[in-house]
């Protein structure tokens, strides 16, 4: 076997080994897990997640996931906790202590201190007979029989198991809270994810000058309006800003193919009378999907029958939400 094939085999076996560990976790979701979810839902405090080494790295990720899905959480390093950081714990806080073995020196010091303070201690462990498991009020069973590396030393399967149990906890809390996409947007206002959840069509129209012509305008006026506004189209409007139709670059090209003399033509003669319309309060991502499904690059934005403006595909792409 050459080196390329050997590397691919190692990688595939690692993934399969970790997948087996994850599949086995289903059997360890028990009453303790459910009771921890209920406890957090009823709590007036925060979830404080602690650990040491690689478990501390997993703890920071779990904290980030909990915070982003509506469960106030914070990370406390186990080593720092026994050197003063225990002072950050409030009376109503629930402490989740993560450790593969449950028997590391720092954990053996920290667990009794948390119990003495009076906070609820939840252990997330693989060692179910460990010191941490016995000290904990509830145990989240992140069980892994062995690591993925041949020496059974590098944290691989064990940290994956911790991560998955943390995700199961966060998603259980999310669904039990009926945490909606609107709630999610409150915690993710920046970046593409946030924009998909809160950016509305009206937000893209703030700086736009709505391209528009009257039905009796001549073709020169139509071309100048479309060119000057650089939206690739202009709405045809009547009295009281009522939308009558739309003229796009494509309509102009078809006009040139159909008519020898375009001078007598008016806007009403070449407009499309059934343009695709979207409301200004619709999400920008919905506008994108409408354009994609209809193979067009702009939508007419209306408030009822009243024309407001155009939103162009480029406006959406510029926001980076796709």
ZAMARGU-4260 file (C-alpha; in steps of 0.2 Angstrom, whole numbers, plus 5000, padded with zeros to 4 digits):
<rodrens>
0) 5000/5000/5000 | 5007/5017/4995 | 5008/5032/5007 | 4993/5041/4999 | 4981/5025/5002
5) 4988/5022/5019 | 4984/5040/5024 | 4967/5039/5018 | 4964/5022/5027 | 4970/5030/5043
10) 4958/5045/5041 | 4943/5034/5037 | 4946/5022/5052 | 4948/5037/5063 | 4931/5044/5058
15) 4923/5027/5059 | 4930/5024/5076 | 4923/5041/5082 | 4907/5037/5074 | 4905/5021/5084
20) 4908/5030/5100 | 4895/5043/5096 | 4882/5029/5091 | 4885/5021/5108 | 4881/5037/5118
25) 4863/5035/5114 | 4862/5021/5127 | 4869/5033/5140 | 4855/5046/5138 | 4846/5043/5154
30) 4835/5051/5168 | 4850/5060/5175 | 4852/5069/5158 | 4833/5073/5157 | 4834/5080/5175
35) 4849/5091/5171 | 4839/5099/5157 | 4824/5102/5168 | 4835/5109/5181 | 4843/5121/5169
40) 4826/5126/5162 | 4820/5131/5180 | 4836/5139/5186 | 4838/5158/5189 | 4857/5156/5188
45) 4869/5152/5174 | 4877/5136/5168 | 4896/5137/5173 | 4906/5124/5163 | 4923/5119/5169
50) 4937/5107/5165 | 4956/5105/5163 | 4967/5101/5148 | 4957/5096/5132 | 4941/5095/5142
55) 4943/5113/5146 | 4944/5116/5127 | 4927/5107/5125 | 4920/5116/5139 | 4923/5133/5130
60) 4914/5127/5115 | 4899/5120/5125 | 4898/5137/5134 | 4898/5146/5117 | 4884/5135/5110
65) 4873/5137/5126 | 4875/5156/5126 | 4870/5157/5107 | 4855/5146/5110 | 4847/5155/5125
70) 4856/5147/5140 | 4867/5160/5150 | 4883/5151/5152 | 4901/5155/5157 | 4918/5145/5157
75) 4929/5143/5172 | 4945/5134/5171 | 4947/5121/5184 | 4965/5125/5188 | 4960/5144/5190
80) 4945/5139/5200 | 4955/5132/5215 | 4966/5148/5214 | 4953/5161/5217 | 4941/5160/5202
85) 4928/5151/5212 | 4922/5168/5217 | 4914/5170/5201 | 4901/5157/5205 | 4884/5164/5211
90) 4872/5154/5222 | 4860/5149/5209 | 4873/5144/5196 | 4873/5125/5190 | 4891/5119/5188
95) 4895/5106/5174 | 4913/5099/5177 | 4920/5089/5162 | 4933/5076/5164 | 4937/5060/5155
100) 4943/5050/5170 | 4935/5060/5183 | 4950/5057/5194 | 4963/5071/5190 | 4971/5080/5205
105) 4962/5097/5201 | 4945/5089/5199 | 4948/5080/5216 | 4951/5097/5224 | 4937/5106/5214
110) 4922/5095/5216 | 4921/5095/5235 | 4924/5114/5235 | 4909/5116/5224 | 4898/5105/5235
115) 4903/5115/5250 | 4898/5131/5242 | 4881/5123/5239 | 4879/5123/5221 | 4872/5109/5210
120) 4887/5099/5203 | 4885/5090/5186 | 4899/5078/5181 | 4902/5075/5163 | 4913/5059/5163
125) 4918/5043/5155 | 4923/5035/5171 | 4907/5031/5179 | 4915/5025/5195 | 4926/5040/5196
130) 4928/5052/5210 | 4919/5065/5200 | 4905/5054/5196 | 4902/5050/5215 | 4903/5068/5220
135) 4891/5074/5207 | 4873/5077/5210 | 4869/5071/5192 | 4881/5063/5179 | 4881/5066/5160
140) 4889/5050/5153 | 4901/5055/5140 | 4907/5037/5139 | 4921/5031/5127 | 4930/5014/5128
145) 4946/5020/5120 | 4954/5034/5110 | 4955/5033/5091 | 4974/5034/5091 | 4984/5017/5092
150) 4992/5021/5108 | 4975/5025/5116 | 4983/5042/5123 | 4978/5057/5112 | 4961/5064/5117
155) 4950/5060/5101 | 4935/5049/5105 | 4933/5055/5122 | 4933/5073/5118 | 4921/5070/5103
160) 4909/5061/5116 | 4910/5076/5127 | 4906/5088/5113 | 4891/5077/5107 | 4884/5076/5124
165) 4886/5095/5126 | 4877/5098/5109 | 4863/5086/5115 | 4861/5096/5130 | 4860/5113/5121
170) 4848/5106/5108 | 4837/5099/5121 | 4837/5115/5130 | 4833/5125/5114 | 4819/5114/5109
175) 4811/5114/5127 | 4812/5133/5127 | 4804/5133/5110 | 4819/5144/5104 | 4814/5151/5087
180) 4824/5158/5073 | 4820/5175/5078 | 4827/5172/5095 | 4842/5165/5087 | 4844/5181/5077
185) 4845/5191/5093 | 4861/5182/5098 | 4869/5181/5080 | 4867/5199/5073 | 4884/5199/5064
190) 4890/5190/5049 | 4881/5180/5036 | 4871/5169/5048 | 4864/5184/5057 | 4859/5193/5041
195) 4850/5178/5035 | 4839/5179/5050 | 4836/5198/5052 | 4840/5207/5036 | 4824/5213/5028
200) 4821/5220/5010 | 4818/5237/5017 | 4836/5237/5024 | 4842/5236/5006 | 4831/5250/5000
205) 4837/5264/5012 | 4850/5271/5000 | 4841/5266/4984 | 4832/5278/4972 | 4817/5269/4965
210) 4819/5268/4946 | 4802/5272/4938 | 4793/5279/4923 | 4775/5283/4918 | 4766/5273/4906
215) 4766/5287/4892 | 4785/5290/4893 | 4794/5287/4877 | 4808/5274/4875 | 4822/5286/4877
220) 4816/5291/4894 | 4814/5273/4899 | 4832/5269/4893 | 4839/5284/4902 | 4830/5280/4918
225) 4836/5262/4918 | 4854/5267/4914 | 4855/5281/4927 | 4848/5271/4941 | 4858/5255/4937
230) 4846/5243/4943 | 4843/5234/4926 | 4825/5239/4926 | 4812/5252/4930 | 4794/5251/4937
235) 4780/5258/4927 | 4768/5267/4939 | 4752/5276/4937 | 4742/5288/4949 | 4746/5287/4967
240) 4762/5277/4964 | 4751/5262/4959 | 4762/5248/4950 | 4757/5245/4932 | 4771/5234/4926
245) 4790/5233/4924 | 4802/5236/4910 | 4819/5226/4911 | 4835/5226/4901 | 4828/5210/4893
250) 4812/5219/4888 | 4822/5232/4879 | 4832/5219/4870 | 4816/5210/4864 | 4809/5227/4859
255) 4824/5230/4847 | 4821/5213/4840 | 4803/5215/4837 | 4801/5233/4831 | 4811/5242/4816
260) 4805/5259/4823 | 4804/5261/4842 | 4801/5280/4842 | 4782/5279/4842 | 4783/5266/4857
265) 4778/5271/4875 | 4783/5262/4891 | 4766/5254/4892 | 4769/5245/4875 | 4784/5235/4881
270) 4781/5233/4899 | 4778/5216/4908 | 4762/5218/4917 | 4764/5204/4930 | 4781/5207/4938
275) 4787/5197/4953 | 4783/5207/4969 | 4789/5206/4987 | 4784/5216/5003 | 4797/5227/5011
280) 4796/5218/5028 | 4801/5201/5020 | 4818/5194/5024 | 4831/5197/5011 | 4835/5179/5010
285) 4817/5176/5004 | 4820/5189/4991 | 4835/5179/4985 | 4826/5163/4984 | 4812/5171/4974
290) 4825/5177/4961 | 4833/5161/4961 | 4817/5151/4958 | 4811/5163/4944 | 4828/5166/4936
295) 4827/5185/4938 | 4839/5197/4945 | 4827/5210/4953 | 4810/5211/4962 | 4798/5225/4963
300) 4795/5230/4981 | 4777/5236/4986 | 4767/5241/5001 | 4750/5234/4995 | 4747/5242/4978
305) 4760/5256/4981 | 4777/5255/4973 | 4792/5257/4984 | 4807/5252/4974 | 4817/5238/4967
310) 4829/5226/4976 | 4842/5219/4965 | 4852/5202/4967 | 4868/5212/4968 | 4861/5221/4984
315) 4859/5204/4992 | 4875/5197/4987 | 4884/5212/4993 | 4878/5209/5010 | 4886/5192/5010
320) 4872/5182/5016 | 4874/5168/5002
</rodrens>
